[in-house]
Each structure stands twice: as C-alpha cells, then as structure tokens.
Amino acid sequence: MLYKLLYYFHDLYSPLNVFRYITFRTALAVITSMAITFIMAPWVIARLRKYSMTQYVRDDGPLTHLRKEGTPTMGGILIILSVITSVMMWGDLGNKFIWIMIIAIVGFGSIGFADDYLKAVKRNPRGLRGWYKFGAQIALAVVIGILFYHDPNDVYIAKLSIPFFKKWLIDLGWFYIPFTILVIVGASNAVNLTDGIDGLAIGLIGIASLANGALVYISGHAGFSQYLQVLYLPGTGELTVFCGAMFGAALGFLWYNSYPAEVFMGDVGSLALGGSLGTLAVITKQEIILTVVGAIFVIETFSVIIQVASFKLTGKRVFKMAPIHHHFEVKGWPEPKVIIRFWIVGIVLALLSLTTLKVR
C-alpha cells in the first residue's frame, strides 16, 4: 500500500496528489509488474531448472513439441508474485474487490501448482487427478460466488447484463452462484487448454487484460458509466490497477515465453490467470462480454469438446488434433504463424468487445 503512504504527504508536496488517480496508479502497476517479471525471470528459470521443474511432453501431441522436453515450467509462480506485489504497492487494499481478486489468483494458482508439481517433480504425467483438480476449482468458485451473492450494497446482485441493451438485465436469482461457478471455472480451464504453444496464452491474456481494464474503469466511473449507459458499480474502478498488473506481468513473461520459449507458465499460471479473468467478468457483470474478449479461449475449449464427442460417438475426429491450435500445426502452419494469427484475432475481438460500450 505504498501509494497510501506517498499520498499521505500530498499536502506537503502537491505533486504527490497524482497518486489519488487510478489511471496513474495503473500505469505504475504495469511498470512494476513488468519490471519484476522481466528482471527476476532469469533467476527463477535457473532455479526451476536446478530443481528439475521441467516440462513433460506427452507423445500424443505434435512431433515438433518433443524438443520442448526439459524446458523449465511453473513460471506462473513469478507471474502471480509480480501481480500481487504490484497490486499491494499501488492498489487500495481497503477495496474488497481487490482482495477477492487476490483470493482468485492465489487460489487457482495453488491448484495449478499442485498439478504442476506432480507432473514436473514426481514425474506423474497425469498430474492432479481430474476430479480433485476440478472439485477444488468448483469449491473456490463457490466461495467467490457466495462473497458476491451476500453483498447487501450491490443493487445489481444476481443480475446478468446483456450487451447492446442498456437496460436489459436478467435476474438469475439463486442460479447466480452456479452461473458464477460456470464462468470462473470455465475461464480458468479455457486458458489452461490454450496454453499449448509458446507465448499463445500469455499474449492473449495481455490483450484481454487491456480490454478488461477499460471495462472495469468505466464501470467504476460515475461519469463515464452514465455517458456510455453501462452499469455503475462503485468500487470496481480500483480493479483497473489489477488489470494493469496482469498486463505488465504478461509483457514481462512473454519476453521469455515467446517462441522458442525459455520457460512455460504451467498450470500454476494458466489456471490462475484464467480464474482471474472469470472473476473480473463476474464482478463487473460482463460475463457475456468475456466470451467475446476471450473468444479464442472459448473456441479452444469447444474444439476439445467437439473432438472428444465426435470420436466417442462416431469414431472419427473433426480436427487433425485438438485443441485447435494443434490442428493448424499438424496442417503445416509454423508455430510462430499460429501464435501471431491467433493474437491478431484476439486483438480484433477485444476491440469488438469495447464497441458494445457505445452501441447500446
């Protein structure tokens, strides 16, 4: 809570008044998390390699991925630490939404850590058993959903906002908590499935963090929310700092995770970041917009569902390999081309999601 300390002296030194502005603190959060990730990554990579926390590559994936065997993994630990450190420094720790986001990123990160530890250290290719992993995610999402549902100050509790319609709100009632579980757990696993080639998932996370940063800032700003006819949710604007920290960490990590990757973030990173995006969407009532911002994540997930369902029902596969990014690799697209093209689509989708703010 460094910003509180600095702002305390603004009467003595007027330039310190800038710390009251969310936009200024968000910029500092971006720089801080990016610097921590970028500077600390070489040390972390060396330690991961020293303790044999390296990637296990399954032989049922693209053959080109076999050379990635032995690459340090669990780099998501650094992402989580840089985000939390940055938020602790520049965020308002008196804001309840900040703490809910910290619970989300640490909680889902811990589940991913257990899975990665079993794979990398214990050399168990399955990692954490599916039901244990999925059950822990559901339990954490239930806790987050209950925290929201029992907020007496939230006039839009259990309401679902529909894009393009400024006053169309659907009251989900008791179904709000199951819906929250679906959004958060779904987002967490969707990012996890997308994290299959160098830099793809972390790049898309960076793009989604920028778009979500704009959405939460507007939702928490009385003037902008009124002008754009979106729900005004007091206190959510502070989450812009969290989004900035995620974006900065994504940039810093991408430097080392870009093709050919020097480190992978592992489930500890992908589950944590995906869970954070889902939680952000629930807080800001932008659950449907999340499917636009993160449409690549959604497509990756459905490609796996379709592939499995088709093979079990007909014995045939729809894609050459799933998730769908592997399909294009098997077709002959070089890995960097798949990554860049998916990023381009992600940027277009992020811009599309922001157009819904005005088209209402």
N, C-alpha and C positions, 0 to 999 in steps of 0.2 A: 504494500500500500504506500509505495514511495510517493505517489502523486499527492496524497493527502498531506504528507509531511512538507512537500515543496509548496503546495498551495496555501498551507497554514501561514506562510510568511509573505503572502502576496500584498498585504497592507504595507509591509516594509519595503518590498521590492515589486513594483507593479507588473513587470513583465511575467512574473510567476502566475499571473491571473490566467494565462493561457491554459493552465492545467485543469481549468474547470470545463473546458470544451472536449466533448467526446471525440471529435474529429482529430484534434491534436494528440490526444492520448492513444487513439487508434494508430496513428502514424508511428508513434513511439513503440507501440506493441508490435507492429510489423517489423520495424528495425531491430528491436530487442530479440524477438524470437528467431528472426533470420540470422542474426549475428551469433546467437548461442548455438544454433544448429550447425551453421557453417563452420564455426571455429572449433566446436567440440567434436564434430563428426570424425576426423582422423583418429583422435584418441579413442573414441567409442568403437570405431571399426577395428582398431588394433586389439582392444580388449575382447571384443566378440570373437575375433579370430583366435586369440590366445586361449580362450576358454571353450573353444570348439563349438561355438554357437553359430554354425554354418548351415547353409541351405541344403535340405534333402530334396533331390529332384526325382519325381516318380517317372518310371519308364513308359507310362502310357500317355505322356504328353508329347509335344513336338520334339523331334530328334535334336533340333538345334539348341534345345534348352539343356541338354545333358552337360554341356560345357559350363553351365552355371553352378554345377555341383561344387560345394565348398565355399561359395560366396557368403560372407557374413550376413546373418539375418537378425531379426529382433531390433532393428534400428528404430522402430517405432517408439522404443523407450525414450530415445532422445527427443523425438517429436513431442511426446507428451510432457516431458520435463520442461522443454523450451516454451511450450504453450502456457503451462501452469505458472512458470516463473514470470513470464511476460505479463500475464493477467494479474498475478499477485502484485506486480510493481505498478501497473498503470490502470488497473480496474478498480471499481468501487466495491470493496469487499462487504459493504453493508447492503449490497443488492442481492436479493435472494436468487435471482436468475443466474447470477454468476456462479453461485455455489451449486446450483442444480447442474450447470454445465460441467463443473469440476467433478461432481459425482459421476456424471455420464462418461466423461473421457477417462477418468481413472478406473471406474468400474468395468467398462467394456475392455479397456486396456489390460486389466488384470486377468480377465477371461482369456484374452488373446495370448497373454504372457504364459499362462498355464499350458495352452495348446502348443505354443512355440517351444517351450522348454522340453516338453515330452518328445517333440519331433527332432529338435536340434541336439539336445544333450542326451536324452535317453534313447535316441535313435528309434523311436516308435513312429513309423510312417503314418499311422492313423491319428496320432496326437490325442487330444482330449476326446473321449467318447462323445459321439454326436448328441445323445440325449442330455449328457451332463453339460456340454457346451451350450446347447440350445436352451436347456432348462435354466441355466444361470443367466442367460441373456433375457429370458422372459421375466425371471424374478426381479432383475434390475429394472427392467422397463415398467413392471408393476409398481415398484417403489416410486419411480419418477412420475408415473401416471397418477398415483394417489396424492403426491405432493401438489400436483396441479389441480386435481379434482376438488380438493378440500381447501381451496383458496377463496375465502369469502369476499375478497376485494376484486376478484376477476368477474366483471359483469358479462363476459363472453365465455364463461366456463362451459365446457362441453359443446361449444358451437363450432361448426365446420364452415369455413369461409369458402365461397365458390368464386373462382377467378372470373373476371369480366362483368360480374354483377355486384354492385357496391352494397346492396342491402339484402342479398340473398344469403341467409345464414341458416344452416340446418342444425337443429338441436339433437345431439346424439344421445342425450340422457345418460343412462347407466352404461350404454355401449361405448362411451367415451374412453374408458380405461382399456377395453380390448382393442379399440381402434388405435390408441396410443401405443400399445404393445406392438401392433402390426407395423406401424410406421417406423418406430425406433429399431426394433429387431430386424425388420425388413431392410432398412437403410444400412444397418451395421453389416449384415451378411452380403448385401449387394456390393458394397465397396470391397469386401473381402474377396468376392468372386472376380471382381475386376482387376484385382492386384495380381496379375499373372504374367505381365511383361514389364520390362524396365521403364519406370517413370510414368506409366499409363495412369495408374490410380492416383498417385500423388499430384500429378499435373491436373487431373480433373478435380481433385479436392481443392487445389488452389483456385481454380475457376469458380467452383461452387461457393467457396468461402467469400470471394469478392461479391458475387450476386447476393448471397445471404446477408452479407454486411450491409449492402444497400437496403435490403428489405427490412432488417431489424432496426436500422437507423430511422427509416421513415416511419415505421410502426410506433417507435418510441418518441417521435417528434410531433407535438400537437399541431403545429402549423403545417408541416408537410403532409401529415396523415389526413388532415381536413381538406387540404387542397387536392390531393390525389384520391380522396374518397376511399381510404383504406381504414381498417380498424385501428383506433388509437389505443395502444397497450402501454400504459405508464410503466416505466422502469426497464422496458425491453431494449431501449436505445443503448443501454450500457453494454449489451451483448455485441455491439459493433466492435468493441475492444477485443472481445474473444475471437470474433471472426478475423480481425486483423492479425491476432497472434497465430491463428491457424494458417492464414495466408503466408505470413512471414516464415513460419516453420516449414511449410510446403516448399517455398522457394529455396530455403537453405538445404533441405533434404534432397530436393531434385538435383542439385549440383552433383551429388554423389550417387543418386539413384538413376540418373539418366543413362541411356544406352552407351556403352555396356556398363551395367550397374556395378558399383563397388560395394554396395550394401543394399539389402532389402529391408523393408519396414516390418515384414512379417504380420502375423495376425494381431500382435500387440498393437501395431499401428493401424491396420485397416479396420479392425473391429472398433477401436477407439474413435477414429475419425468418422466412420460411418454412423456410429451411435450418436456422436456429437451433432452431425448434420440432421439426423432424425429428431433429436431432442430440440434443436433450434426450430425446426419446422413446427413442432407441436407448440412450443412456447409462443410463436408468432402467428399461430393459426394459418400457416402457409403449407399445410400438409400436401395439398394438391399441387401447389407450385413446385414443391420438392420433386415431384415426378417429372416436371419439365426441366428444372435446373439439373437434376441428376438422371435424365432420361437414359444416358449411356449406361449408368449403373442398373437401371430397370431392365434395359434391353439385354444386358449381360446375364442378369438373373433369369429372365424368361427364356433365353436361349438354352440354358441348362435344363430348365423345367420341360421345355418342348422336346429337347433331345432325349431326356430320360423317359418321358411319357411315350414318345414315338417308338423308341426301341423296345420298351416293355410291351406295348400294345401291338406293334406290327413287326418287330424285329428289324426295322430299318431306321437309319439315322437321317435326320433332316439336314444337319450340318456335318461337315467333314470332321469337326471336333468342336466341343463346347468347353468353356464359354466362347462366345462368338469371335473374340479377338484371336483365338487359336484357329478358328475356321479360316480366317484370312491369311494367317501364317502358313497353314497347310496348302492353301491355294497358290502360295508362292510370293505373297507380299513380304518384303523385308520387314523385320521387326520395327525399325525406326519409322517406316512409312505407315504402318498400322497405328503407331503411337501418335504421330503428328496428325493424321487424318481424324482420329478419334478426338484429339484435342480441338481441332477445328470445329467439329460437330458440337463439342461441349461448349465452346465459346458462343456459337450461334444459338444454342438452346438457352444459355444463360442470358443472352440479350433478349431472346424471345420472352423469357420469364419476366424480365423487367418491363416489357411493353404492357403487361397486364396491369401495371400500376396506373397507367393513364387511360387504357381502354376499359372504362367502367361506366 
